[in-house]
Amino acid sequence: MSKKKDTFINMVVSLFVITIISGFSLGYVNELTVGPIEKGKIERKVNALKLVLPTFDNNPVEDVQMIKSPLAKDSVEVFPAFERNKFVGAAIIGSTEKGFSGLIKLMVGFTPDGIVQNIVVLEQKETPGLGTKMKDEKFLAQFREKNPSTFNLKVTKDGGEVDALTGATITSRAFGEAVQMAYDEFMKNNGSLMELKN
């Protein structure tokens, strides 16, 4: 009987030691990867800013404005762009949880008069070959050089002007909603953004 008890205690102690070692190892690996992951996110944002904004000479990442909004769980990131201290536009991160597979996060660049310069998809988990086509040029081109005040961002099926992705109407609706959110935040804060460098 004591042999069984000793074996049980040895197993419990061994399991405890393995758990402690594993926990410390995972913590250590996590600490090693946090920096590079954060650096990668910043690099993706910088690259996206170059794609969605007109030519600028400031550092929009340093000038970022965090704006509270009822449309977002967290603050909305607004990246103002200036060239020779003149406001040339802003990039807004618009998001929605209404994608087919959840979160869709976009960076939308606007000129000072509210026209969409360009859009970059930052995050999405949509169905490969269907919803992921939101990154395709054909789909994105529908939004460029459009002002959401006069261009209806809803899909044609809902009375809007956006041709939905084939087999991915839910994704298309969510995409339009994220662009609309970005536009609404841009218009709400446009005046204060223009005054930042004055």
PyMOL commands that set and color helices and strands:
alter all, ss='L'
color gray80, all
select helices_A, chain A and resi 2-52+131-135+137-140+156-158+169-194
alter helices_A, ss='H'
color red, helices_A
select strands_A, chain A and resi 65-67+76-83+86-99+102-110+116-124
alter strands_A, ss='S'
color yellow, strands_A
deselect
rebuild
show_as cartoon
